Amino acid sequence: MKKVTKDFIIIPSSLSSNNCKKKVTISLLEKGCHTFSTSYYASKIIKSNLSRIYNNKCAFCENDTTAGASLQVEHYRPKAKVTEEVNHPGYYWLGYEWSNLLYACSKCNRSKATFFPIKPSGTRVKAPNYISPGILDYSKSRSFYIDYINEEPLIINPEVTSPRKHFTFLPTGKIRGNTDEGKETILKCKLYRNPLVIVRKKLISDVLHELKKVVSDFNKGSVSNDTVRYIVRNEVLKLLKIYNDNLSFSELARTALLNFDYYFIRRFGFQKDQNLLRGYFEEIKKIFSNI
């Protein structure tokens, strides 16, 4: 997961139109029985905006569509029901709320479903705030409003919270939760699923393969120190590009760069090989000191 920036105040036209506001009014009357219209909350303009904000990646697994999971508009707070609380009607008043819409792949979206756990210390919001009877207070329906912060959600919203401290990526491609929020997000979105582990591991393995190959060639005397230096630099730049261009698994690439020794160098059995790579890595690491 990666923190993203969304302007919660400038709302796309399909959600700010009078017709959509009429749908909101109807949803306030029908509550959990309301049939939500995708032509508003999942319109072409909504998808276009979310695609730009998320760089066409899933809000949860940070993968794009190349793994075969299409991207969908996801309601962060479930619009019709809440799995953890059977008597909760769902956050029906947020069904057309811009700050409640994320971009997620179909697999994460399906896995998250209507789960929305909160901490025991949190206070569940069960009804909307009104300006007057039947008139929704939109300013108190946004994700950063104090009532929603006080819920203390256990599934991370990358539009509100920086996910970095909540997760650790392993060289094996696995992901580990460092906090209750991290653990619950992994569990509910199934960020441990095997296809994700495989592609995350491949990102690391591809770099390691190139390093092992050049070190082997160097030890055989078939390449020079300059070649080793070039390969180390090239692999670092590949990871940096993934991060800078905000490609799939950019946070994993960042983690690998900042922990290059752990991810790559220590996986060489001989100290001389480690020293060789470490020396050239030290020369180049200043180029990403600000990530």
C-alpha positions, 0 to 999 in steps of 0.5 A: 500500500502507498499513501495517495493524495486526493482533493476531498473538496473538489468533487467530480461532476457525477457526484456533485450534480443535482441528480446525484444529490437527489439520489443521496436524499432518496438513500437517506429515506431508504437507508440500507434498502437503497439501490445505489446507482453506479452511473454516479459513484462509478461513472467514467469521470470517477474512474478516470479521477481515481485512476489518476490518483492511484496511478492505475493501481489497487489501493490495497495491493498496489498492483495494476491490471496486468495480474488479471484483476480489473480495477473497480470503485470500492466503498471504503465504508460499506454502503449497505451493511457491515459484517461486524455489526449485523444491526448496522444499516451500512454507511448508506449516506456515504454511498455517493461520497467522494472521500469514501471511494477508493480504487481497488482490484476486483480481488481485493474488493471482493475480499474486503467485501462488507468488512469494516472492523474498528478498534474496541476503543473506537466509536462506530458511526451509525447515522448521518449528520443532518443540516436539517431534517432530510438534508445531509451535512456533506461537510460532516460526511468526509473521511477526515471528519472527527466522527470517522477518525474516532471510529479508529478503523482497522482497515487502512485508507491510504487516502487518510493514513500513511501505510508505511509503518503498518507493513513489512515486506520480506524478500520472499514476497510475503507481507507482514503486519506491524500493527493491528491495522496492518494485520487486519488489512492484510487479512481482510484484503487477503494481501497474503494471496499467492499470486501477489506473493509470487510477483512481489518475490519476482521483483526481488529475485530478478535483481538478485539474479543479476547481482549473482550473475555478475559476481559469478562472472567476476569471480571467474575473471570474465568481467571487470570491476567496472562491470560489477559497478555498472550492474549494481548501479543499473539494478538500483536504478531499476528499483528507483524507477519503479518507486519514482514512476509509482509503478506496481509495488513501488513501496516494495521497491522503496523498501528494497532500496532502503534495506539493500543489504538485507534484501540482496547483499547478505544473501551472498555466502562469501564475505568478499562477495558481500564486500564487493557489492557493498562497496559499489552500493555505497557509491550510488545510494546517495541518489535515493537518499531522499525517498 
